[in-house]
């Protein structure tokens, strides 16, 4: 492991531990209805966004009010965590049956430089057609990642060009309420059955 990659892994691990603690604290104080943490503590999860989906349609967080949202941040060039997670989400949606209509799964890229609308359109064919894949200007991506307290960082590959890099990123899947509040999250390695059971608690 190179020093650059090692630093990236350490930073990712620390960010993941911090985020996990924040989510537990937020859930304990706010409850399962997605309420806000006590005033003065920056633990609110989620917020507004304006991004573009894989079909070139502008999407806003408010478009999905009335449905639960599954929100996951990743990137199309991800070699392992992202495809594994998106396949698990796809299987969970299949296992939900008609209840899947009450859930909107959303994939938000943390690599907008490479994840164009065209690239996400191609990538989306590997997973459930219910999953919306969103991209936008880097500033818009950074803003929504901040709203969800998502960490991400480029990790250049030794000897590679400017486009040869991985992206360390938070790999939680957030379940958001019908009004956009945080409900719970699914940690890396969750099974479709676990996700189905978690979603059904809030249907």
PyMOL commands that place a pseudoatom at each C-alpha (Angstrom):
pseudoatom trace, name=CA, resn=UNK, resi=1, chain=A, elem=C, hetatm=0, pos=[0.000, 0.000, 0.000]
pseudoatom trace, name=CA, resn=UNK, resi=2, chain=A, elem=C, hetatm=0, pos=[1.506, 3.347, -1.029]
pseudoatom trace, name=CA, resn=UNK, resi=3, chain=A, elem=C, hetatm=0, pos=[1.729, 6.260, 1.448]
pseudoatom trace, name=CA, resn=UNK, resi=4, chain=A, elem=C, hetatm=0, pos=[-0.936, 8.165, -0.519]
pseudoatom trace, name=CA, resn=UNK, resi=5, chain=A, elem=C, hetatm=0, pos=[-3.398, 5.277, -0.409]
pseudoatom trace, name=CA, resn=UNK, resi=6, chain=A, elem=C, hetatm=0, pos=[-2.577, 4.612, 3.268]
pseudoatom trace, name=CA, resn=UNK, resi=7, chain=A, elem=C, hetatm=0, pos=[-3.367, 8.234, 4.153]
pseudoatom trace, name=CA, resn=UNK, resi=8, chain=A, elem=C, hetatm=0, pos=[-6.607, 7.989, 2.206]
pseudoatom trace, name=CA, resn=UNK, resi=9, chain=A, elem=C, hetatm=0, pos=[-7.657, 4.825, 4.030]
pseudoatom trace, name=CA, resn=UNK, resi=10, chain=A, elem=C, hetatm=0, pos=[-6.861, 6.363, 7.428]
pseudoatom trace, name=CA, resn=UNK, resi=11, chain=A, elem=C, hetatm=0, pos=[-8.786, 9.545, 6.600]
pseudoatom trace, name=CA, resn=UNK, resi=12, chain=A, elem=C, hetatm=0, pos=[-11.741, 7.522, 5.341]
pseudoatom trace, name=CA, resn=UNK, resi=13, chain=A, elem=C, hetatm=0, pos=[-11.781, 5.350, 8.478]
pseudoatom trace, name=CA, resn=UNK, resi=14, chain=A, elem=C, hetatm=0, pos=[-11.717, 8.361, 10.796]
pseudoatom trace, name=CA, resn=UNK, resi=15, chain=A, elem=C, hetatm=0, pos=[-14.466, 10.084, 8.837]
pseudoatom trace, name=CA, resn=UNK, resi=16, chain=A, elem=C, hetatm=0, pos=[-16.583, 6.924, 8.887]
pseudoatom trace, name=CA, resn=UNK, resi=17, chain=A, elem=C, hetatm=0, pos=[-16.206, 6.577, 12.665]
pseudoatom trace, name=CA, resn=UNK, resi=18, chain=A, elem=C, hetatm=0, pos=[-17.072, 10.231, 13.194]
pseudoatom trace, name=CA, resn=UNK, resi=19, chain=A, elem=C, hetatm=0, pos=[-20.107, 10.000, 10.926]
pseudoatom trace, name=CA, resn=UNK, resi=20, chain=A, elem=C, hetatm=0, pos=[-21.302, 6.822, 12.610]
pseudoatom trace, name=CA, resn=UNK, resi=21, chain=A, elem=C, hetatm=0, pos=[-21.130, 8.514, 16.002]
pseudoatom trace, name=CA, resn=UNK, resi=22, chain=A, elem=C, hetatm=0, pos=[-22.983, 11.536, 14.681]
pseudoatom trace, name=CA, resn=UNK, resi=23, chain=A, elem=C, hetatm=0, pos=[-25.743, 9.379, 13.218]
pseudoatom trace, name=CA, resn=UNK, resi=24, chain=A, elem=C, hetatm=0, pos=[-26.201, 7.450, 16.451]
pseudoatom trace, name=CA, resn=UNK, resi=25, chain=A, elem=C, hetatm=0, pos=[-26.371, 10.679, 18.429]
pseudoatom trace, name=CA, resn=UNK, resi=26, chain=A, elem=C, hetatm=0, pos=[-28.792, 12.228, 15.938]
pseudoatom trace, name=CA, resn=UNK, resi=27, chain=A, elem=C, hetatm=0, pos=[-31.057, 9.166, 15.962]
pseudoatom trace, name=CA, resn=UNK, resi=28, chain=A, elem=C, hetatm=0, pos=[-31.047, 8.954, 19.777]
pseudoatom trace, name=CA, resn=UNK, resi=29, chain=A, elem=C, hetatm=0, pos=[-32.021, 12.611, 20.214]
pseudoatom trace, name=CA, resn=UNK, resi=30, chain=A, elem=C, hetatm=0, pos=[-34.326, 13.066, 17.232]
pseudoatom trace, name=CA, resn=UNK, resi=31, chain=A, elem=C, hetatm=0, pos=[-36.067, 9.696, 17.140]
pseudoatom trace, name=CA, resn=UNK, resi=32, chain=A, elem=C, hetatm=0, pos=[-37.119, 7.713, 14.099]
pseudoatom trace, name=CA, resn=UNK, resi=33, chain=A, elem=C, hetatm=0, pos=[-39.276, 10.486, 12.621]
pseudoatom trace, name=CA, resn=UNK, resi=34, chain=A, elem=C, hetatm=0, pos=[-36.250, 12.310, 11.251]
pseudoatom trace, name=CA, resn=UNK, resi=35, chain=A, elem=C, hetatm=0, pos=[-36.493, 15.300, 13.582]
pseudoatom trace, name=CA, resn=UNK, resi=36, chain=A, elem=C, hetatm=0, pos=[-33.730, 17.780, 14.150]
pseudoatom trace, name=CA, resn=UNK, resi=37, chain=A, elem=C, hetatm=0, pos=[-31.012, 17.340, 16.778]
pseudoatom trace, name=CA, resn=UNK, resi=38, chain=A, elem=C, hetatm=0, pos=[-30.808, 19.866, 19.658]
pseudoatom trace, name=CA, resn=UNK, resi=39, chain=A, elem=C, hetatm=0, pos=[-30.108, 23.462, 18.650]
pseudoatom trace, name=CA, resn=UNK, resi=40, chain=A, elem=C, hetatm=0, pos=[-26.409, 24.197, 18.263]
pseudoatom trace, name=CA, resn=UNK, resi=41, chain=A, elem=C, hetatm=0, pos=[-25.398, 20.612, 17.386]
pseudoatom trace, name=CA, resn=UNK, resi=42, chain=A, elem=C, hetatm=0, pos=[-24.693, 20.150, 13.660]
pseudoatom trace, name=CA, resn=UNK, resi=43, chain=A, elem=C, hetatm=0, pos=[-26.103, 16.658, 13.265]
pseudoatom trace, name=CA, resn=UNK, resi=44, chain=A, elem=C, hetatm=0, pos=[-28.929, 17.202, 10.793]
pseudoatom trace, name=CA, resn=UNK, resi=45, chain=A, elem=C, hetatm=0, pos=[-28.702, 14.718, 7.906]
pseudoatom trace, name=CA, resn=UNK, resi=46, chain=A, elem=C, hetatm=0, pos=[-30.010, 15.543, 4.432]
pseudoatom trace, name=CA, resn=UNK, resi=47, chain=A, elem=C, hetatm=0, pos=[-31.159, 18.679, 2.683]
pseudoatom trace, name=CA, resn=UNK, resi=48, chain=A, elem=C, hetatm=0, pos=[-32.194, 20.223, -0.628]
pseudoatom trace, name=CA, resn=UNK, resi=49, chain=A, elem=C, hetatm=0, pos=[-30.440, 19.537, -3.916]
pseudoatom trace, name=CA, resn=UNK, resi=50, chain=A, elem=C, hetatm=0, pos=[-30.737, 20.301, -7.609]
pseudoatom trace, name=CA, resn=UNK, resi=51, chain=A, elem=C, hetatm=0, pos=[-28.977, 17.746, -9.805]
pseudoatom trace, name=CA, resn=UNK, resi=52, chain=A, elem=C, hetatm=0, pos=[-29.457, 16.035, -13.165]
pseudoatom trace, name=CA, resn=UNK, resi=53, chain=A, elem=C, hetatm=0, pos=[-30.441, 12.386, -13.601]
pseudoatom trace, name=CA, resn=UNK, resi=54, chain=A, elem=C, hetatm=0, pos=[-29.158, 9.829, -16.107]
pseudoatom trace, name=CA, resn=UNK, resi=55, chain=A, elem=C, hetatm=0, pos=[-31.888, 10.870, -18.554]
pseudoatom trace, name=CA, resn=UNK, resi=56, chain=A, elem=C, hetatm=0, pos=[-30.895, 14.528, -18.500]
pseudoatom trace, name=CA, resn=UNK, resi=57, chain=A, elem=C, hetatm=0, pos=[-33.846, 15.579, -16.305]
pseudoatom trace, name=CA, resn=UNK, resi=58, chain=A, elem=C, hetatm=0, pos=[-33.307, 18.128, -13.534]
pseudoatom trace, name=CA, resn=UNK, resi=59, chain=A, elem=C, hetatm=0, pos=[-34.233, 16.688, -10.159]
pseudoatom trace, name=CA, resn=UNK, resi=60, chain=A, elem=C, hetatm=0, pos=[-34.886, 18.325, -6.799]
pseudoatom trace, name=CA, resn=UNK, resi=61, chain=A, elem=C, hetatm=0, pos=[-35.120, 16.767, -3.331]
pseudoatom trace, name=CA, resn=UNK, resi=62, chain=A, elem=C, hetatm=0, pos=[-38.659, 18.130, -3.070]
pseudoatom trace, name=CA, resn=UNK, resi=63, chain=A, elem=C, hetatm=0, pos=[-39.692, 16.021, -6.094]
pseudoatom trace, name=CA, resn=UNK, resi=64, chain=A, elem=C, hetatm=0, pos=[-39.677, 12.936, -3.868]
pseudoatom trace, name=CA, resn=UNK, resi=65, chain=A, elem=C, hetatm=0, pos=[-41.769, 14.158, -0.964]
pseudoatom trace, name=CA, resn=UNK, resi=66, chain=A, elem=C, hetatm=0, pos=[-44.387, 11.551, -0.110]
pseudoatom trace, name=CA, resn=UNK, resi=67, chain=A, elem=C, hetatm=0, pos=[-41.945, 8.695, -0.723]
pseudoatom trace, name=CA, resn=UNK, resi=68, chain=A, elem=C, hetatm=0, pos=[-39.171, 7.227, 1.374]
pseudoatom trace, name=CA, resn=UNK, resi=69, chain=A, elem=C, hetatm=0, pos=[-35.762, 7.917, -0.173]
pseudoatom trace, name=CA, resn=UNK, resi=70, chain=A, elem=C, hetatm=0, pos=[-32.759, 5.614, -0.232]
pseudoatom trace, name=CA, resn=UNK, resi=71, chain=A, elem=C, hetatm=0, pos=[-29.752, 7.854, -0.802]
pseudoatom trace, name=CA, resn=UNK, resi=72, chain=A, elem=C, hetatm=0, pos=[-26.296, 6.502, -1.616]
pseudoatom trace, name=CA, resn=UNK, resi=73, chain=A, elem=C, hetatm=0, pos=[-23.159, 8.396, -2.641]
pseudoatom trace, name=CA, resn=UNK, resi=74, chain=A, elem=C, hetatm=0, pos=[-20.636, 6.706, -4.908]
pseudoatom trace, name=CA, resn=UNK, resi=75, chain=A, elem=C, hetatm=0, pos=[-19.171, 6.790, -8.404]
pseudoatom trace, name=CA, resn=UNK, resi=76, chain=A, elem=C, hetatm=0, pos=[-19.414, 4.784, -11.605]
pseudoatom trace, name=CA, resn=UNK, resi=77, chain=A, elem=C, hetatm=0, pos=[-15.699, 3.900, -11.731]
pseudoatom trace, name=CA, resn=UNK, resi=78, chain=A, elem=C, hetatm=0, pos=[-15.818, 2.420, -8.223]
pseudoatom trace, name=CA, resn=UNK, resi=79, chain=A, elem=C, hetatm=0, pos=[-14.329, -1.090, -8.404]
pseudoatom trace, name=CA, resn=UNK, resi=80, chain=A, elem=C, hetatm=0, pos=[-16.145, -2.785, -5.523]
pseudoatom trace, name=CA, resn=UNK, resi=81, chain=A, elem=C, hetatm=0, pos=[-18.259, -1.042, -2.874]
pseudoatom trace, name=CA, resn=UNK, resi=82, chain=A, elem=C, hetatm=0, pos=[-20.570, 0.847, -5.231]
pseudoatom trace, name=CA, resn=UNK, resi=83, chain=A, elem=C, hetatm=0, pos=[-21.627, -1.985, -7.559]
pseudoatom trace, name=CA, resn=UNK, resi=84, chain=A, elem=C, hetatm=0, pos=[-22.033, -4.313, -4.575]
pseudoatom trace, name=CA, resn=UNK, resi=85, chain=A, elem=C, hetatm=0, pos=[-24.241, -1.793, -2.775]
pseudoatom trace, name=CA, resn=UNK, resi=86, chain=A, elem=C, hetatm=0, pos=[-26.311, -0.939, -5.851]
pseudoatom trace, name=CA, resn=UNK, resi=87, chain=A, elem=C, hetatm=0, pos=[-26.929, -4.626, -6.560]
pseudoatom trace, name=CA, resn=UNK, resi=88, chain=A, elem=C, hetatm=0, pos=[-28.063, -5.130, -2.955]
pseudoatom trace, name=CA, resn=UNK, resi=89, chain=A, elem=C, hetatm=0, pos=[-30.426, -2.150, -3.296]
pseudoatom trace, name=CA, resn=UNK, resi=90, chain=A, elem=C, hetatm=0, pos=[-31.732, -3.559, -6.590]
pseudoatom trace, name=CA, resn=UNK, resi=91, chain=A, elem=C, hetatm=0, pos=[-32.464, -6.918, -4.970]
pseudoatom trace, name=CA, resn=UNK, resi=92, chain=A, elem=C, hetatm=0, pos=[-34.104, -5.275, -1.973]
pseudoatom trace, name=CA, resn=UNK, resi=93, chain=A, elem=C, hetatm=0, pos=[-36.425, -3.324, -4.279]
pseudoatom trace, name=CA, resn=UNK, resi=94, chain=A, elem=C, hetatm=0, pos=[-37.334, -6.532, -6.077]
pseudoatom trace, name=CA, resn=UNK, resi=95, chain=A, elem=C, hetatm=0, pos=[-38.078, -8.243, -2.763]
pseudoatom trace, name=CA, resn=UNK, resi=96, chain=A, elem=C, hetatm=0, pos=[-40.268, -5.349, -1.626]
pseudoatom trace, name=CA, resn=UNK, resi=97, chain=A, elem=C, hetatm=0, pos=[-42.752, -6.140, -4.376]
pseudoatom trace, name=CA, resn=UNK, resi=98, chain=A, elem=C, hetatm=0, pos=[-45.501, -3.493, -4.764]
pseudoatom trace, name=CA, resn=UNK, resi=99, chain=A, elem=C, hetatm=0, pos=[-44.111, -1.598, -1.755]
pseudoatom trace, name=CA, resn=UNK, resi=100, chain=A, elem=C, hetatm=0, pos=[-41.124, -0.618, -3.902]
pseudoatom trace, name=CA, resn=UNK, resi=101, chain=A, elem=C, hetatm=0, pos=[-43.387, 2.044, -5.438]
pseudoatom trace, name=CA, resn=UNK, resi=102, chain=A, elem=C, hetatm=0, pos=[-43.271, 3.843, -2.066]
pseudoatom trace, name=CA, resn=UNK, resi=103, chain=A, elem=C, hetatm=0, pos=[-39.476, 4.149, -2.154]
pseudoatom trace, name=CA, resn=UNK, resi=104, chain=A, elem=C, hetatm=0, pos=[-37.229, 6.254, -4.386]
pseudoatom trace, name=CA, resn=UNK, resi=105, chain=A, elem=C, hetatm=0, pos=[-33.620, 5.019, -4.527]
pseudoatom trace, name=CA, resn=UNK, resi=106, chain=A, elem=C, hetatm=0, pos=[-31.096, 7.714, -5.453]
pseudoatom trace, name=CA, resn=UNK, resi=107, chain=A, elem=C, hetatm=0, pos=[-27.419, 7.380, -6.363]
pseudoatom trace, name=CA, resn=UNK, resi=108, chain=A, elem=C, hetatm=0, pos=[-25.451, 10.643, -6.157]
pseudoatom trace, name=CA, resn=UNK, resi=109, chain=A, elem=C, hetatm=0, pos=[-22.001, 10.724, -7.712]
pseudoatom trace, name=CA, resn=UNK, resi=110, chain=A, elem=C, hetatm=0, pos=[-18.981, 11.980, -5.810]
pseudoatom trace, name=CA, resn=UNK, resi=111, chain=A, elem=C, hetatm=0, pos=[-17.036, 12.025, -9.081]
pseudoatom trace, name=CA, resn=UNK, resi=112, chain=A, elem=C, hetatm=0, pos=[-18.903, 14.504, -11.315]
pseudoatom trace, name=CA, resn=UNK, resi=113, chain=A, elem=C, hetatm=0, pos=[-15.834, 15.096, -13.488]
pseudoatom trace, name=CA, resn=UNK, resi=114, chain=A, elem=C, hetatm=0, pos=[-16.090, 11.576, -14.924]
pseudoatom trace, name=CA, resn=UNK, resi=115, chain=A, elem=C, hetatm=0, pos=[-19.710, 10.723, -14.118]
pseudoatom trace, name=CA, resn=UNK, resi=116, chain=A, elem=C, hetatm=0, pos=[-21.461, 12.639, -16.856]
pseudoatom trace, name=CA, resn=UNK, resi=117, chain=A, elem=C, hetatm=0, pos=[-25.116, 12.111, -17.723]
pseudoatom trace, name=CA, resn=UNK, resi=118, chain=A, elem=C, hetatm=0, pos=[-24.022, 9.815, -20.559]
pseudoatom trace, name=CA, resn=UNK, resi=119, chain=A, elem=C, hetatm=0, pos=[-21.756, 7.776, -18.274]
pseudoatom trace, name=CA, resn=UNK, resi=120, chain=A, elem=C, hetatm=0, pos=[-24.458, 7.380, -15.614]
pseudoatom trace, name=CA, resn=UNK, resi=121, chain=A, elem=C, hetatm=0, pos=[-26.993, 6.373, -18.260]
pseudoatom trace, name=CA, resn=UNK, resi=122, chain=A, elem=C, hetatm=0, pos=[-24.717, 3.505, -19.271]
pseudoatom trace, name=CA, resn=UNK, resi=123, chain=A, elem=C, hetatm=0, pos=[-23.891, 2.599, -15.664]
pseudoatom trace, name=CA, resn=UNK, resi=124, chain=A, elem=C, hetatm=0, pos=[-27.548, 2.527, -14.653]
pseudoatom trace, name=CA, resn=UNK, resi=125, chain=A, elem=C, hetatm=0, pos=[-28.269, -0.382, -17.010]
pseudoatom trace, name=CA, resn=UNK, resi=126, chain=A, elem=C, hetatm=0, pos=[-26.477, -2.693, -14.553]
pseudoatom trace, name=CA, resn=UNK, resi=127, chain=A, elem=C, hetatm=0, pos=[-29.009, -2.122, -11.789]
pseudoatom trace, name=CA, resn=UNK, resi=128, chain=A, elem=C, hetatm=0, pos=[-32.690, -1.675, -11.041]
pseudoatom trace, name=CA, resn=UNK, resi=129, chain=A, elem=C, hetatm=0, pos=[-34.322, 0.849, -13.400]
pseudoatom trace, name=CA, resn=UNK, resi=130, chain=A, elem=C, hetatm=0, pos=[-35.923, 2.371, -10.310]
pseudoatom trace, name=CA, resn=UNK, resi=131, chain=A, elem=C, hetatm=0, pos=[-32.582, 3.836, -9.224]
pseudoatom trace, name=CA, resn=UNK, resi=132, chain=A, elem=C, hetatm=0, pos=[-32.081, 7.467, -10.202]
pseudoatom trace, name=CA, resn=UNK, resi=133, chain=A, elem=C, hetatm=0, pos=[-28.464, 8.407, -10.781]
pseudoatom trace, name=CA, resn=UNK, resi=134, chain=A, elem=C, hetatm=0, pos=[-27.649, 12.061, -10.213]
pseudoatom trace, name=CA, resn=UNK, resi=135, chain=A, elem=C, hetatm=0, pos=[-24.765, 14.269, -11.253]
pseudoatom trace, name=CA, resn=UNK, resi=136, chain=A, elem=C, hetatm=0, pos=[-24.096, 17.971, -11.564]
pseudoatom trace, name=CA, resn=UNK, resi=137, chain=A, elem=C, hetatm=0, pos=[-21.431, 20.650, -11.241]
pseudoatom trace, name=CA, resn=UNK, resi=138, chain=A, elem=C, hetatm=0, pos=[-18.723, 19.855, -8.670]
pseudoatom trace, name=CA, resn=UNK, resi=139, chain=A, elem=C, hetatm=0, pos=[-19.964, 22.637, -6.397]
pseudoatom trace, name=CA, resn=UNK, resi=140, chain=A, elem=C, hetatm=0, pos=[-23.489, 21.193, -6.367]
pseudoatom trace, name=CA, resn=UNK, resi=141, chain=A, elem=C, hetatm=0, pos=[-22.139, 17.714, -5.641]
pseudoatom trace, name=CA, resn=UNK, resi=142, chain=A, elem=C, hetatm=0, pos=[-20.012, 19.050, -2.792]
pseudoatom trace, name=CA, resn=UNK, resi=143, chain=A, elem=C, hetatm=0, pos=[-22.993, 20.916, -1.357]
pseudoatom trace, name=CA, resn=UNK, resi=144, chain=A, elem=C, hetatm=0, pos=[-25.297, 17.886, -1.216]
pseudoatom trace, name=CA, resn=UNK, resi=145, chain=A, elem=C, hetatm=0, pos=[-22.491, 15.692, 0.145]
pseudoatom trace, name=CA, resn=UNK, resi=146, chain=A, elem=C, hetatm=0, pos=[-22.053, 18.229, 2.942]
pseudoatom trace, name=CA, resn=UNK, resi=147, chain=A, elem=C, hetatm=0, pos=[-25.801, 18.136, 3.656]
pseudoatom trace, name=CA, resn=UNK, resi=148, chain=A, elem=C, hetatm=0, pos=[-25.562, 14.358, 4.126]
pseudoatom trace, name=CA, resn=UNK, resi=149, chain=A, elem=C, hetatm=0, pos=[-22.250, 14.575, 6.007]
pseudoatom trace, name=CA, resn=UNK, resi=150, chain=A, elem=C, hetatm=0, pos=[-20.561, 12.463, 3.336]
pseudoatom trace, name=CA, resn=UNK, resi=151, chain=A, elem=C, hetatm=0, pos=[-16.777, 12.309, 3.165]
pseudoatom trace, name=CA, resn=UNK, resi=152, chain=A, elem=C, hetatm=0, pos=[-15.051, 11.797, -0.184]
pseudoatom trace, name=CA, resn=UNK, resi=153, chain=A, elem=C, hetatm=0, pos=[-11.516, 12.269, -1.432]
pseudoatom trace, name=CA, resn=UNK, resi=154, chain=A, elem=C, hetatm=0, pos=[-9.630, 11.523, -4.644]
pseudoatom trace, name=CA, resn=UNK, resi=155, chain=A, elem=C, hetatm=0, pos=[-6.786, 9.037, -4.389]
pseudoatom trace, name=CA, resn=UNK, resi=156, chain=A, elem=C, hetatm=0, pos=[-4.455, 9.331, -7.431]
pseudoatom trace, name=CA, resn=UNK, resi=157, chain=A, elem=C, hetatm=0, pos=[-3.009, 6.072, -8.676]
pseudoatom trace, name=CA, resn=UNK, resi=158, chain=A, elem=C, hetatm=0, pos=[0.790, 5.756, -8.949]
pseudoatom trace, name=CA, resn=UNK, resi=159, chain=A, elem=C, hetatm=0, pos=[1.974, 6.352, -12.494]
pseudoatom trace, name=CA, resn=UNK, resi=160, chain=A, elem=C, hetatm=0, pos=[-1.509, 7.224, -13.713]
pseudoatom trace, name=CA, resn=UNK, resi=161, chain=A, elem=C, hetatm=0, pos=[-2.809, 10.266, -15.545]
pseudoatom trace, name=CA, resn=UNK, resi=162, chain=A, elem=C, hetatm=0, pos=[-5.077, 12.985, -14.167]
pseudoatom trace, name=CA, resn=UNK, resi=163, chain=A, elem=C, hetatm=0, pos=[-8.152, 10.799, -14.750]
pseudoatom trace, name=CA, resn=UNK, resi=164, chain=A, elem=C, hetatm=0, pos=[-6.625, 7.696, -13.168]
pseudoatom trace, name=CA, resn=UNK, resi=165, chain=A, elem=C, hetatm=0, pos=[-7.804, 7.849, -9.565]
pseudoatom trace, name=CA, resn=UNK, resi=166, chain=A, elem=C, hetatm=0, pos=[-10.060, 6.170, -7.033]
pseudoatom trace, name=CA, resn=UNK, resi=167, chain=A, elem=C, hetatm=0, pos=[-12.376, 8.024, -4.671]
pseudoatom trace, name=CA, resn=UNK, resi=168, chain=A, elem=C, hetatm=0, pos=[-12.562, 7.172, -0.990]
pseudoatom trace, name=CA, resn=UNK, resi=169, chain=A, elem=C, hetatm=0, pos=[-16.089, 7.903, 0.183]
pseudoatom trace, name=CA, resn=UNK, resi=170, chain=A, elem=C, hetatm=0, pos=[-18.652, 7.242, 2.892]
pseudoatom trace, name=CA, resn=UNK, resi=171, chain=A, elem=C, hetatm=0, pos=[-20.543, 4.062, 1.959]
pseudoatom trace, name=CA, resn=UNK, resi=172, chain=A, elem=C, hetatm=0, pos=[-23.665, 4.339, 4.080]
pseudoatom trace, name=CA, resn=UNK, resi=173, chain=A, elem=C, hetatm=0, pos=[-27.107, 4.142, 2.479]
pseudoatom trace, name=CA, resn=UNK, resi=174, chain=A, elem=C, hetatm=0, pos=[-29.431, 6.685, 4.066]
pseudoatom trace, name=CA, resn=UNK, resi=175, chain=A, elem=C, hetatm=0, pos=[-33.139, 6.026, 4.491]
pseudoatom trace, name=CA, resn=UNK, resi=176, chain=A, elem=C, hetatm=0, pos=[-34.977, 9.343, 4.473]
pseudoatom trace, name=CA, resn=UNK, resi=177, chain=A, elem=C, hetatm=0, pos=[-38.577, 10.004, 5.484]
pseudoatom trace, name=CA, resn=UNK, resi=178, chain=A, elem=C, hetatm=0, pos=[-41.452, 11.157, 3.278]
pseudoatom trace, name=CA, resn=UNK, resi=179, chain=A, elem=C, hetatm=0, pos=[-40.683, 14.709, 4.355]
pseudoatom trace, name=CA, resn=UNK, resi=180, chain=A, elem=C, hetatm=0, pos=[-36.925, 14.426, 3.833]
pseudoatom trace, name=CA, resn=UNK, resi=181, chain=A, elem=C, hetatm=0, pos=[-35.814, 13.736, 7.410]
pseudoatom trace, name=CA, resn=UNK, resi=182, chain=A, elem=C, hetatm=0, pos=[-33.242, 11.128, 8.374]
pseudoatom trace, name=CA, resn=UNK, resi=183, chain=A, elem=C, hetatm=0, pos=[-34.697, 7.804, 9.531]
pseudoatom trace, name=CA, resn=UNK, resi=184, chain=A, elem=C, hetatm=0, pos=[-31.842, 5.303, 9.626]
pseudoatom trace, name=CA, resn=UNK, resi=185, chain=A, elem=C, hetatm=0, pos=[-28.877, 4.052, 7.609]
pseudoatom trace, name=CA, resn=UNK, resi=186, chain=A, elem=C, hetatm=0, pos=[-27.583, 0.774, 6.238]
pseudoatom trace, name=CA, resn=UNK, resi=187, chain=A, elem=C, hetatm=0, pos=[-23.895, 0.105, 6.815]
pseudoatom trace, name=CA, resn=UNK, resi=188, chain=A, elem=C, hetatm=0, pos=[-21.601, -1.512, 4.222]
pseudoatom trace, name=CA, resn=UNK, resi=189, chain=A, elem=C, hetatm=0, pos=[-22.229, -5.238, 3.910]
pseudoatom trace, name=CA, resn=UNK, resi=190, chain=A, elem=C, hetatm=0, pos=[-25.974, -5.084, 4.537]
pseudoatom trace, name=CA, resn=UNK, resi=191, chain=A, elem=C, hetatm=0, pos=[-28.093, -7.783, 2.889]
pseudoatom trace, name=CA, resn=UNK, resi=192, chain=A, elem=C, hetatm=0, pos=[-31.203, -7.159, 0.762]
pseudoatom trace, name=CA, resn=UNK, resi=193, chain=A, elem=C, hetatm=0, pos=[-33.264, -8.834, 3.502]
pseudoatom trace, name=CA, resn=UNK, resi=194, chain=A, elem=C, hetatm=0, pos=[-31.902, -6.446, 6.119]
pseudoatom trace, name=CA, resn=UNK, resi=195, chain=A, elem=C, hetatm=0, pos=[-32.740, -3.497, 3.910]
pseudoatom trace, name=CA, resn=UNK, resi=196, chain=A, elem=C, hetatm=0, pos=[-36.257, -4.767, 3.254]
pseudoatom trace, name=CA, resn=UNK, resi=197, chain=A, elem=C, hetatm=0, pos=[-36.859, -5.245, 6.981]
pseudoatom trace, name=CA, resn=UNK, resi=198, chain=A, elem=C, hetatm=0, pos=[-35.470, -1.785, 7.702]
pseudoatom trace, name=CA, resn=UNK, resi=199, chain=A, elem=C, hetatm=0, pos=[-37.661, -0.111, 5.089]
pseudoatom trace, name=CA, resn=UNK, resi=200, chain=A, elem=C, hetatm=0, pos=[-40.815, -1.927, 6.184]
pseudoatom trace, name=CA, resn=UNK, resi=201, chain=A, elem=C, hetatm=0, pos=[-40.488, -0.383, 9.637]
pseudoatom trace, name=CA, resn=UNK, resi=202, chain=A, elem=C, hetatm=0, pos=[-41.367, 2.967, 8.084]
pseudoatom trace, name=CA, resn=UNK, resi=203, chain=A, elem=C, hetatm=0, pos=[-43.880, 2.077, 5.357]
for i in range(1, 203): cmd.bond("trace and resi %d" % i, "trace and resi %d" % (i + 1))
show_as sticks, trace
zoom trace
